[in-house]
Amino acid sequence: MSEISQQGLPVTIITGFLGSGKTTLLNQILQNELNQKVAVLVNEFGDINIDSQLLVAYDDDMVELSNGCICCTINEGLVEAVTRILARESKVERLIIETTGVADPLPIILTFVGSDFRDFTRLDSVITLVDAETFTPEHFESEVAYKQIAYGDILLLNKTDLVDREQLTALETYIASVKNNPRIIHTQYAQVPLPLILDVGLTQTDSLPEAKHREHHHYHSHHLEADGFVSLSFKSDQPFDVYKFQKFLNEGLPLEVFRAKGIVWFAGSQLRHIFQLCGQRNDIKSEPWSTPPVNQLVFIGRHLDTDKLRQQLNDCLATSVTV
């Protein structure tokens, strides 16, 4: 049984008002160098200017790219489009869905959380793009704009080069009134290091010999460092105390952490726990160990105090091991 079928196909929902930069972000993902086959669901091909050099095949509602990615329209409805993707012989490793600019993302979220799809897919994160220049007080009254921000795990405050500090502060103040501890990333041209917004496969590859190499390749890329992002890898042959770890997630986790993932070992538990954190959503799934137990985590954030974070994680370790 493959990891995908155990964990479910990771799904990312990209939402945001018209003109906020969703298509620009999608193009970056379609041209990704993650060596992953990605399926992108969009409403109209016309909105996406697909690189003709990547184009392999084209029909009415599906475009195939040379890097194995595919792009489909949601003509016949979201459920049907996702079903088609899941039924394909040539499997994809990730599904990205772009909502329309005036869509409430909740029904789309519920499609994956509250339906039969939850056995085959795993909602990884909801990314909301906000146009820093045009998101004016009038938007604040919009129910859809409110929901896009409220349900976003990570908010990309885009086009920050077009506004002054005062306008940015006003926007961030508004966002903070809608969400507790929002995870905000400032972007220009929707350029963002993909490891920050996508699950780049640590949990799927940790058992493979090249896992360490791939983790290093993705997380320590120059993109991350250039933007002030740092990653911290934490490994321990001692288990965590489950209550201390939960308290750390609820109260001690620095706001600067945007993404975390890995394998967690709890004292007293015989199971291996797969941990994912994206924005404000975190998720822990359990399965039997196939290797000796160990804690292995990666945290990604901006201007992280890595020494302090490492100390906080060490403080979560169980003082005496009970198995």
C-alpha positions as CSV (number, residue, x, y, z in Angstrom):
1,M,0.0,0.0,0.0
2,S,1.5,3.3,-1.0
3,E,2.1,6.3,1.3
4,I,-0.4,8.3,-0.8
5,S,-3.2,5.9,-0.2
6,Q,-2.4,5.7,3.5
7,Q,-2.1,9.4,4.0
8,G,-4.4,10.7,1.3
9,L,-3.5,12.9,-1.7
10,P,-2.5,16.3,-0.3
11,V,-4.8,19.1,-1.3
12,T,-4.1,22.8,-1.2
13,I,-6.8,25.4,-1.7
14,I,-5.8,28.8,-3.1
15,T,-8.3,31.5,-2.5
16,G,-8.3,35.3,-2.6
17,F,-10.0,38.2,-4.3
18,L,-9.9,38.9,-8.0
19,G,-6.5,40.1,-9.1
20,S,-4.8,39.1,-5.8
21,G,-2.2,36.9,-7.6
22,K,-3.7,33.4,-7.5
23,T,-2.8,32.6,-11.1
24,T,0.7,33.9,-10.7
25,L,1.2,31.6,-7.7
26,L,-0.4,28.7,-9.7
27,N,2.0,29.1,-12.5
28,Q,5.0,28.9,-10.1
29,I,3.6,25.6,-8.7
30,L,3.0,24.2,-12.2
31,Q,6.6,25.0,-13.2
32,N,7.8,23.6,-9.8
33,E,11.1,21.9,-9.3
34,L,9.8,19.7,-6.5
35,N,9.9,16.7,-8.8
36,Q,6.3,16.1,-8.1
37,K,3.3,15.5,-10.4
38,V,0.8,18.2,-9.5
39,A,-2.8,18.5,-10.7
40,V,-4.2,22.0,-10.7
41,L,-8.0,22.6,-10.9
42,V,-9.0,26.0,-12.3
43,N,-12.3,27.5,-13.5
44,E,-10.9,28.8,-16.8
45,F,-7.8,27.9,-18.8
46,G,-7.9,31.3,-20.3
47,D,-6.9,32.7,-16.9
48,I,-3.7,30.7,-16.8
49,N,-1.0,31.5,-19.3
50,I,0.6,28.1,-19.4
51,D,4.2,28.0,-20.6
52,S,3.9,26.7,-24.2
53,Q,7.3,24.9,-23.8
54,L,5.8,22.8,-21.1
55,L,2.7,21.9,-23.1
56,V,2.4,18.2,-24.2
57,A,-1.3,17.6,-24.8
58,Y,-4.4,19.7,-24.7
59,D,-8.1,18.8,-24.9
60,D,-11.3,20.6,-23.9
61,D,-10.9,20.4,-20.1
62,M,-7.4,19.0,-19.5
63,V,-3.8,20.2,-20.3
64,E,-0.8,17.9,-19.8
65,L,2.6,19.4,-19.2
66,S,6.0,17.8,-19.9
67,N,6.9,17.8,-16.2
68,G,4.0,15.4,-15.5
69,C,1.8,18.1,-14.1
70,I,-1.8,18.4,-15.4
71,C,-4.2,21.3,-15.4
72,C,-8.0,20.7,-15.5
73,T,-11.1,22.9,-15.5
74,I,-13.9,22.5,-13.0
75,N,-16.5,22.7,-15.8
76,E,-18.6,19.8,-14.6
77,G,-18.3,20.5,-10.9
78,L,-15.6,20.1,-8.3
79,V,-16.6,16.6,-7.1
80,E,-16.5,15.3,-10.7
81,A,-13.2,16.9,-11.4
82,V,-11.6,15.5,-8.3
83,T,-13.0,12.1,-9.0
84,R,-11.5,12.2,-12.5
85,I,-8.1,13.1,-11.0
86,L,-8.2,10.2,-8.5
87,A,-9.3,7.7,-11.2
88,R,-6.4,8.5,-13.5
89,E,-3.9,5.7,-14.2
90,S,-1.1,8.2,-14.2
91,K,-1.2,9.2,-10.6
92,V,-0.5,12.7,-9.3
93,E,1.1,13.5,-6.0
94,R,-0.6,16.7,-5.1
95,L,-3.8,18.5,-5.9
96,I,-4.2,22.3,-6.0
97,I,-7.6,24.0,-6.3
98,E,-8.0,27.6,-7.3
99,T,-11.3,29.1,-6.1
100,T,-12.9,32.0,-8.1
101,G,-12.1,35.4,-6.7
102,V,-15.6,35.8,-5.3
103,A,-15.9,32.4,-3.8
104,D,-16.5,31.5,-0.1
105,P,-13.9,28.8,0.4
106,L,-15.9,26.9,3.1
107,P,-17.9,24.7,0.8
108,I,-14.7,23.7,-1.0
109,I,-13.0,22.9,2.4
110,L,-16.1,20.8,3.4
111,T,-15.9,18.9,0.1
112,F,-12.6,17.3,1.4
113,V,-13.2,17.3,5.2
114,G,-16.8,16.1,5.3
115,S,-17.3,13.8,2.3
116,D,-16.1,10.4,1.0
117,F,-13.0,12.2,-0.3
118,R,-11.5,12.3,3.2
119,D,-10.6,8.6,2.7
120,F,-8.5,9.4,-0.4
121,T,-7.3,13.0,0.2
122,R,-5.8,15.1,3.0
123,L,-6.5,18.8,3.1
124,D,-3.0,20.3,3.6
125,S,-3.7,24.0,3.7
126,V,-5.8,26.9,2.6
127,I,-3.7,29.7,1.2
128,T,-5.3,33.2,0.9
129,L,-3.8,35.8,-1.3
130,V,-4.6,39.5,-0.4
131,D,-3.8,42.3,-2.8
132,A,-2.1,44.8,-0.4
133,E,-2.7,47.7,-2.9
134,T,-6.4,47.3,-3.7
135,F,-7.7,45.7,-0.5
136,T,-9.4,48.8,0.8
137,P,-11.9,49.4,3.7
138,E,-14.7,48.6,1.2
139,H,-13.4,45.0,1.0
140,F,-13.6,44.8,4.8
141,E,-17.4,44.8,4.6
142,S,-17.4,41.9,2.1
143,E,-18.6,38.6,3.5
144,V,-16.5,36.7,1.0
145,A,-13.3,38.7,1.7
146,Y,-13.9,38.1,5.4
147,K,-14.3,34.4,4.9
148,Q,-11.3,34.1,2.6
149,I,-9.2,35.6,5.4
150,A,-10.9,33.8,8.2
151,Y,-10.4,30.3,6.7
152,G,-6.9,30.9,5.4
153,D,-4.1,29.0,7.2
154,I,-1.5,31.2,5.6
155,L,-2.1,34.7,4.2
156,L,0.1,35.9,1.4
157,L,0.0,39.7,1.6
158,N,0.9,40.3,-2.0
159,K,2.1,43.4,-4.0
160,T,3.7,44.8,-0.8
161,D,6.0,46.8,-3.1
162,L,3.1,49.0,-4.2
163,V,2.0,50.2,-0.8
164,D,3.5,52.2,2.1
165,R,4.1,51.0,5.6
166,E,1.0,52.7,6.9
167,Q,-1.3,50.9,4.6
168,L,0.4,47.6,5.4
169,T,-0.1,48.2,9.1
170,A,-3.8,49.0,8.6
171,L,-4.2,45.8,6.6
172,E,-2.4,43.7,9.2
173,T,-4.5,45.3,11.9
174,Y,-7.7,44.3,10.1
175,I,-6.5,40.8,9.5
176,A,-5.6,40.4,13.2
177,S,-9.2,41.5,14.0
178,V,-10.5,38.6,11.9
179,K,-8.0,35.9,13.0
180,N,-6.0,35.1,16.1
181,N,-2.3,35.0,15.5
182,P,-2.5,35.1,11.7
183,R,0.4,33.7,9.7
184,I,1.2,36.4,7.2
185,I,3.9,36.3,4.5
186,H,4.7,39.5,2.6
187,T,5.1,38.8,-1.1
188,Q,5.7,40.6,-4.4
189,Y,4.5,39.0,-7.7
190,A,3.2,36.1,-5.4
191,Q,6.8,34.8,-5.1
192,V,7.0,32.5,-2.1
193,P,9.3,29.6,-1.3
194,L,7.1,26.6,-2.1
195,P,8.3,24.6,1.0
196,L,6.5,27.3,3.1
197,I,3.1,26.6,1.5
198,L,3.3,23.0,0.3
199,D,4.0,19.8,2.0
200,V,7.3,18.8,0.2
201,G,7.2,15.2,1.3
202,L,9.3,14.7,4.4
203,T,6.7,12.3,5.8
204,Q,6.5,10.3,2.6
205,T,10.2,9.9,2.2
206,D,11.6,9.7,5.7
207,S,11.9,5.9,5.4
208,L,13.9,6.1,2.2
209,P,17.7,6.3,2.2
210,E,17.8,9.5,0.2
211,A,15.3,11.2,2.7
212,K,18.0,13.2,4.4
213,H,19.4,14.4,1.1
214,R,16.0,15.5,-0.1
215,E,15.1,17.2,3.1
216,H,18.3,19.1,2.9
217,H,17.7,20.0,-0.7
218,H,14.3,21.4,-0.2
219,Y,14.5,23.1,3.2
220,H,17.9,24.7,2.9
221,S,17.5,26.1,-0.5
222,H,18.8,29.6,-1.2
223,H,15.2,30.8,-1.7
224,L,14.5,30.3,2.0
225,E,17.6,32.0,3.2
226,A,17.3,34.9,0.8
227,D,13.9,35.8,2.2
228,G,14.9,35.6,5.9
229,F,13.4,32.1,6.3
230,V,15.2,29.6,8.4
231,S,14.5,25.9,9.1
232,L,15.3,24.0,12.2
233,S,15.7,20.2,12.2
234,F,15.1,18.5,15.5
235,K,15.9,14.9,16.2
236,S,15.8,13.0,19.5
237,D,16.0,9.4,20.6
238,Q,13.9,10.2,23.6
239,P,10.1,10.5,23.4
240,F,8.0,13.6,24.0
241,D,5.6,13.9,26.9
242,V,2.3,14.2,25.0
243,Y,0.9,16.9,27.4
244,K,4.0,19.1,27.3
245,F,4.0,18.8,23.5
246,Q,0.3,19.8,23.2
247,K,0.9,22.7,25.6
248,F,3.9,23.8,23.4
249,L,1.7,23.7,20.3
250,N,-1.2,25.7,22.0
251,E,0.9,28.2,24.0
252,G,4.6,28.1,23.2
253,L,4.9,27.8,19.4
254,P,6.4,31.0,18.0
255,L,4.3,33.0,15.6
256,E,7.2,33.1,13.2
257,V,6.7,29.3,12.5
258,F,4.7,29.0,9.3
259,R,5.2,25.3,8.7
260,A,6.3,22.2,10.7
261,K,6.2,18.5,9.9
262,G,7.7,15.2,10.9
263,I,7.5,12.0,12.9
264,V,6.7,12.3,16.6
265,W,7.2,9.7,19.3
266,F,5.2,10.0,22.5
267,A,6.1,8.3,25.8
268,G,3.5,5.6,26.6
269,S,2.4,5.2,23.0
270,Q,3.3,2.3,20.8
271,L,2.4,4.2,17.6
272,R,4.3,6.5,15.2
273,H,2.7,9.9,14.9
274,I,2.9,11.9,11.7
275,F,2.7,15.6,12.6
276,Q,1.8,18.4,10.2
277,L,1.4,22.1,11.0
278,C,0.4,24.6,8.4
279,G,-0.6,28.1,9.5
280,Q,-3.0,27.6,12.4
281,R,-4.0,24.1,11.5
282,N,-2.1,21.2,12.9
283,D,-2.8,17.5,12.5
284,I,-1.4,14.3,14.0
285,K,-2.1,10.9,12.4
286,S,-1.0,7.6,13.9
287,E,0.3,4.4,12.5
288,P,2.5,1.5,13.6
289,W,6.3,1.9,13.7
290,S,8.2,0.2,11.0
291,T,11.6,1.5,12.4
292,P,13.0,2.0,15.9
293,P,11.1,5.0,17.5
294,V,12.6,8.4,17.1
295,N,11.5,12.1,17.1
296,Q,12.3,13.8,13.8
297,L,10.8,17.3,13.1
298,V,11.4,20.2,10.8
299,F,10.2,23.8,11.5
300,I,10.2,26.5,8.9
301,G,9.7,30.2,9.8
302,R,11.0,33.7,9.4
303,H,13.7,35.1,11.7
304,L,13.3,32.1,14.0
305,D,15.2,32.0,17.3
306,T,16.4,28.5,16.6
307,D,18.2,28.1,20.0
308,K,15.1,29.0,21.9
309,L,12.9,26.8,19.7
310,R,15.3,23.8,20.2
311,Q,15.2,24.4,24.0
312,Q,11.4,24.5,23.9
313,L,11.3,21.1,22.1
314,N,13.9,19.7,24.5
315,D,11.7,20.8,27.4
316,C,8.8,18.7,25.9
317,L,10.8,15.5,26.2
318,A,9.5,13.0,28.8
319,T,11.7,12.9,31.9
320,S,11.2,9.2,32.4
321,V,10.3,6.8,29.6
322,T,7.3,4.6,30.0
323,V,6.5,2.3,27.2
